[in-house]
Amino acid sequence: MAAWILIGFLSFLFLLEGTALQMFVPQAWGSNFVWIPQLVVSGIILLSLYRGRKVGLIYGLCFGLLHDLAYGQAVGVYAFSTAVIGYITGQVSRQFLSGPIVALLATGLGQATHLILTYLWLRMFDITQVGWETAFIYHILPSVFFNLLAAYPVYRGIRWIFRRFHPQSVQLFDKR
């Protein structure tokens, strides 16, 4: 039951980042700064912190491929980078004490790594011509800060799902 609720929640985030949030991003108003809303990536990072590397890898691959098919210029870029971030986050999560601060740090580092990986893949395939300094200052940093702010409601949603539908599972982030 929890798997279907998680898939529905992540699908809702996928639709939200592709539709409603696009009206609020600064590039829609002609700004040089670019926010790339990646609520699903935040959800996959947090999910892999809860459930481990295999679940992060599977959800990351599926939702990354869905993103590639819906929005991407090359199939496999988001699928690979989201799966890698889910796997690495799930692997590293077992090495540290749990808590909301660890979730925040993991989300920030995961988002930054995901955006850098995506940029490098797009640059390697010659899909983008944006230089590294411009991409880092105007695209990656603002996107990481925006996604860190947006990750808190995602964190609360995933925590609620696990408390509601998986009360017997290990609650990693309940320390206050």
C-alpha positions as CSV (number, residue, x, y, z in Angstrom):
1,M,0.0,0.0,0.0
2,A,2.8,2.4,0.9
3,A,4.5,1.9,-2.5
4,W,1.3,3.0,-4.4
5,I,1.0,6.1,-2.1
6,L,4.7,6.9,-2.7
7,I,4.3,6.5,-6.4
8,G,1.2,8.8,-6.3
9,F,3.0,11.4,-4.2
10,L,6.0,11.5,-6.5
11,S,3.8,11.6,-9.5
12,F,2.0,14.6,-8.0
13,L,5.3,16.3,-7.4
14,F,6.3,15.5,-11.0
15,L,3.2,17.1,-12.3
16,L,3.5,20.1,-9.9
17,E,7.1,20.8,-11.0
18,G,6.2,20.7,-14.7
19,T,3.0,22.8,-14.6
20,A,2.2,25.1,-11.6
21,L,5.8,25.9,-10.5
22,Q,6.7,27.0,-14.0
23,M,4.7,30.2,-13.6
24,F,6.8,31.2,-10.6
25,V,10.3,30.6,-11.9
26,P,12.4,33.7,-12.7
27,Q,13.2,32.7,-16.2
28,A,9.5,32.9,-17.0
29,W,9.8,36.7,-16.3
30,G,13.0,37.2,-18.3
31,S,15.6,37.0,-15.5
32,N,19.1,35.7,-16.1
33,F,18.8,33.4,-13.0
34,V,17.2,30.0,-13.6
35,W,15.4,27.9,-11.1
36,I,15.0,24.3,-12.0
37,P,12.3,22.9,-9.8
38,Q,13.2,19.3,-9.0
39,L,10.7,18.2,-6.3
40,V,10.9,14.6,-7.5
41,V,14.6,14.5,-7.1
42,S,14.2,15.8,-3.5
43,G,11.6,13.1,-3.0
44,I,13.9,10.4,-4.3
45,I,16.8,11.6,-2.1
46,L,14.6,11.5,1.0
47,L,13.0,8.2,0.0
48,S,16.5,6.6,-0.4
49,L,17.4,8.0,3.0
50,Y,14.4,6.1,4.5
51,R,14.4,2.9,2.4
52,G,18.0,2.4,1.2
53,R,20.0,2.4,-2.0
54,K,18.0,-0.2,-4.0
55,V,14.7,1.7,-3.6
56,G,16.4,5.0,-4.4
57,L,18.0,3.4,-7.6
58,I,14.7,2.0,-8.8
59,Y,12.6,5.1,-8.1
60,G,15.3,7.3,-9.5
61,L,15.6,5.3,-12.7
62,C,11.8,5.2,-13.3
63,F,11.1,8.8,-12.5
64,G,14.3,10.0,-14.3
65,L,13.2,8.1,-17.4
66,L,9.8,9.6,-17.1
67,H,11.4,13.0,-17.0
68,D,13.5,12.2,-20.0
69,L,10.5,11.1,-22.0
70,A,8.4,14.1,-21.0
71,Y,10.9,17.0,-21.0
72,G,14.4,15.8,-22.0
73,Q,16.4,16.4,-25.1
74,A,18.3,13.1,-24.7
75,V,16.8,10.0,-23.3
76,G,18.8,8.6,-20.4
77,V,20.4,11.8,-19.0
78,Y,18.0,12.3,-16.1
79,A,17.4,8.6,-15.7
80,F,21.1,8.0,-15.1
81,S,21.7,11.0,-12.9
82,T,18.6,10.5,-10.8
83,A,19.3,6.8,-10.3
84,V,22.9,7.5,-9.4
85,I,21.8,10.2,-6.8
86,G,19.2,7.8,-5.3
87,Y,21.8,5.0,-5.1
88,I,24.6,7.1,-3.6
89,T,22.2,8.8,-1.1
90,G,20.9,5.5,0.0
91,Q,24.4,4.1,0.4
92,V,25.7,7.1,2.3
93,S,22.7,7.4,4.6
94,R,23.7,4.4,6.6
95,Q,27.0,6.0,7.5
96,F,25.6,9.0,9.5
97,L,23.3,9.6,12.4
98,S,19.8,10.3,11.3
99,G,17.9,13.5,11.7
100,P,16.3,16.4,9.8
101,I,19.7,18.2,9.5
102,V,21.2,15.1,7.8
103,A,18.2,15.0,5.5
104,L,18.7,18.7,4.6
105,L,22.4,18.3,4.0
106,A,21.8,15.1,1.9
107,T,19.1,16.9,-0.1
108,G,21.4,19.9,-0.8
109,L,24.4,17.8,-1.8
110,G,22.2,15.4,-3.8
111,Q,20.5,18.3,-5.7
112,A,23.9,19.9,-6.4
113,T,25.4,16.7,-7.6
114,H,22.4,15.9,-9.7
115,L,22.4,19.3,-11.4
116,I,26.2,19.1,-12.0
117,L,25.9,15.5,-13.4
118,T,23.0,16.6,-15.7
119,Y,25.0,19.7,-16.9
120,L,28.1,17.5,-17.6
121,W,26.0,15.0,-19.6
122,L,24.3,17.7,-21.6
123,R,27.6,19.4,-22.2
124,M,29.3,16.1,-23.3
125,F,26.5,15.4,-25.8
126,D,26.8,19.0,-27.0
127,I,23.2,19.8,-26.2
128,T,24.1,22.9,-24.2
129,Q,26.6,25.5,-25.0
130,V,26.4,27.3,-21.6
131,G,29.8,27.7,-20.0
132,W,30.6,26.2,-16.6
133,E,30.8,29.5,-14.7
134,T,27.5,30.7,-16.1
135,A,25.8,27.4,-15.5
136,F,27.1,27.2,-11.9
137,I,26.3,30.8,-10.9
138,Y,23.0,31.4,-12.8
139,H,21.5,27.9,-12.9
140,I,22.9,25.4,-10.4
141,L,23.3,27.6,-7.2
142,P,19.8,29.2,-7.5
143,S,18.3,25.8,-8.2
144,V,19.9,24.2,-5.2
145,F,18.7,26.9,-2.9
146,F,15.1,26.8,-4.3
147,N,15.0,23.0,-4.1
148,L,16.3,23.1,-0.5
149,L,13.4,25.4,0.4
150,A,10.9,23.2,-1.4
151,A,12.3,20.0,0.1
152,Y,10.8,20.6,3.5
153,P,7.2,20.0,2.4
154,V,8.4,17.0,0.5
155,Y,10.2,15.7,3.6
156,R,7.0,16.2,5.7
157,G,4.9,14.3,3.0
158,I,7.3,11.4,2.8
159,R,7.6,11.2,6.6
160,W,3.8,11.3,6.9
161,I,3.4,8.5,4.4
162,F,5.8,6.3,6.3
163,R,4.3,7.0,9.6
164,R,0.8,6.3,8.3
165,F,1.3,3.3,6.1
166,H,4.6,1.8,7.5
167,P,4.5,2.4,11.3
168,Q,6.5,-0.8,11.9
169,S,9.4,0.4,9.6
170,V,12.4,2.1,11.1
171,Q,11.8,5.8,11.4
172,L,15.1,7.3,10.7
173,F,14.2,11.0,10.9
174,D,12.1,11.2,14.0
175,K,14.7,12.5,16.3
176,R,14.0,16.0,17.4
